[in-house]
Amino acid sequence: MLTIKKVNNELRAITSQYIELVKGQGYYYFVYDDGRRYSTASVYVNSLNQLSLDTWLYEARCFYATIQAIK
C-alpha cells in the first residue's frame, strides 16, 4: 500500500530534501520550501492510490524542474 511517507522518502532521494507531498481536502500538493523560496503544485486526486508511485515521482520531478528553471 502506498503512503505519503513512502512517496516523500522516495522523492527526497531523487529530487530535493526541500520537497514534500502533503494531503489537502480532496487533493494532494507538493511543497517546496528551502527557507528562501516557497512554492506549491496541486495534484487533484482524492486518494493517494489513484496514482502509482512512479506517477507521483514523475509529478514531483516535473515540479522540481519548474522550480529549478525559475531560480
ZISUL-V565720 format. One record per residue. N is the residue number from 0. RES is the residue in one letter. PHI is phi in degrees with one decimal (* if undefined). PSI is psi as a letter, one per 40 degrees, with the letter a starting at -180 (NA if undefined). D_CENTER is the distance of its C-alpha to the mean C-alpha in Angstrom with 2 decimals. Layout:
BEGIN
((N RES PHI PSI D_CENTER) (N RES PHI PSI D_CENTER))
END
This chain:
BEGIN
((0 M * h 17.68) (1 L -82.2 h 13.91) (2 T -128.3 i 12.58) (3 I -61.4 d 9.51) (4 K -59.4 d 11.20) (5 K -63.7 d 11.51) (6 V -60.4 d 7.96) (7 N -62.6 d 7.26) (8 N -61.5 d 10.58) (9 E -67.4 d 10.08) (10 L -70.9 d 7.11) (11 R -65.1 d 9.13) (12 A -70.9 d 12.08) (13 I -105.7 e 11.24) (14 T -122.2 c 9.53) (15 S -154.5 i 10.13) (16 Q -70.1 e 11.00) (17 Y -93.2 e 9.96) (18 I -106.2 h 6.14) (19 E -142.8 i 5.25) (20 L -91.9 h 4.13) (21 V -129.0 i 7.49) (22 K -92.7 h 10.18) (23 G -101.6 a 12.40) (24 Q -90.9 h 15.76) (25 G 87.6 e 15.53) (26 Y -161.1 i 11.93) (27 Y -123.4 i 8.32) (28 Y -150.3 i 6.21) (29 F -94.7 i 3.66) (30 V -120.6 h 6.51) (31 Y -114.9 h 8.26) (32 D -148.7 h 11.65) (33 D -105.4 e 14.17) (34 G 93.8 d 17.13) (35 R -109.9 d 18.30) (36 R -134.2 h 15.55) (37 Y -131.4 h 13.16) (38 S -150.9 i 10.96) (39 T -134.1 i 8.64) (40 A -145.9 h 7.70) (41 S -89.9 i 8.61) (42 V -127.3 h 8.70) (43 Y -90.0 g 12.23) (44 V -132.9 i 12.92) (45 N -79.4 d 14.99) (46 S -125.3 h 14.28) (47 L -56.4 d 11.51) (48 N -79.1 e 14.16) (49 Q -70.2 d 14.58) (50 L -119.4 i 12.28) (51 S -77.6 i 12.95) (52 L -57.4 d 11.02) (53 D -59.5 d 11.78) (54 T -69.3 d 10.46) (55 W -60.3 d 6.95) (56 L -67.6 d 7.29) (57 Y -61.9 d 9.06) (58 E -60.2 d 6.72) (59 A -65.2 d 4.39) (60 R -63.4 d 8.05) (61 C -63.5 d 9.27) (62 F -61.2 d 7.33) (63 Y -63.5 d 8.48) (64 A -62.1 d 11.78) (65 T -64.9 d 12.29) (66 I -61.0 d 12.00) (67 Q -65.8 d 14.38) (68 A -69.7 d 16.69) (69 I -106.8 e 17.50) (70 K -77.2 NA 18.22))
END
